[in-house]
């Protein structure tokens, strides 16, 4: 007869230790979420008033520069808070995929419009292309895919001082009920050393530079990796110091019948114009007077009012669907400051015309 009481005791101790660790993780997640929400309340007020001051035509130039610095630093803090919220939700297993049918080309166009604004500020060129033959009507979680691409693209902008950032979308295979779509994000930035490539996707890991750390939480790539894992995909990296980086991944998306025929042309856009054109209005922005009421509600931060006004704007101005879709996405995740920032940027920054080139011919503006 074997006495197993000792093993039973060890098993009980292990179970108790696991329960304590799980409870500690849950407590940490609750703390991070609560802390993030508590930070966002005063932060939204700071950024809201900063935007109001910057829209004041009588504000002196010296004061305008100082207010711009306040808003820039506030934007950085807002991004940090959003990263912490997303990370805590992923760690707690609270994020699930919500697939729906979407137009891939419109989706890429919308993502590109936001990133182009960031590139314009740094004087970088921005290029993107959807190759011919990639199906257009697909089924998947466009919101999470947008979050992945935005994290990768903004990471490229952050670590690139000269040159360009490029997004490519390519056909990786099509079947009767689904398509494989390959996304790649390239930059001409500082690059990543081989020894850092193994840790760059870990939470809170940041690239080290002789001139000092670049601001950030070190969560963007970790969040992108975890979201892609939910989509049964994985992110890969090719990079070398001083020669830029390329991040790429392939996702499986539901394929709507007939969408391959609609994908006969490529979507190509180069935004190589200098930042001096940034004072022109965005081509896809509704008229400023039409948004006046929505802007006022955004400053107050009343999400219910904003959603009601957004529905009214959709019915009045159906030609700006992609613009309103982006605002709706921000409101869905209660990113009030994101709404304010988008409104400010699109009212002050030039738009890039999107051309559908036949047979993949490149279109330049």
ABEGO torsion letter per residue (X at the ends): XBBAAAAAAAAAAAAAAAAAAAAAAAAAAAAAAAAAAAAAAAAAAAAAAAAAAAABAABBAAAAAAAAAAAAAAAAAAAAAAAAAAAAAAAAGABBBBBBBBBAAAAAAAAAAAAAAAAAAAGBBBBBBBBBGBBABBBBBAAAAAAAAAAAAAAAAAABABEBBBBBBBBAEBBAABBBBBBBBBBABAEBBAAAAAAAABBGBBBBBAAEBBBEAGAAAAAAAAAAAAAGBBBBBBBBBGAEBBBBBBBBBBBBBGAAAAAABBBBBBBABBAAAAABBBAABBBAAAAAAAAAAAAAGBAAAAAAAAAAAAAABAAAAAAAAAAAAAAAAGBAAAAAAAAAAAAABBBBBBBBBBGGBBBBX
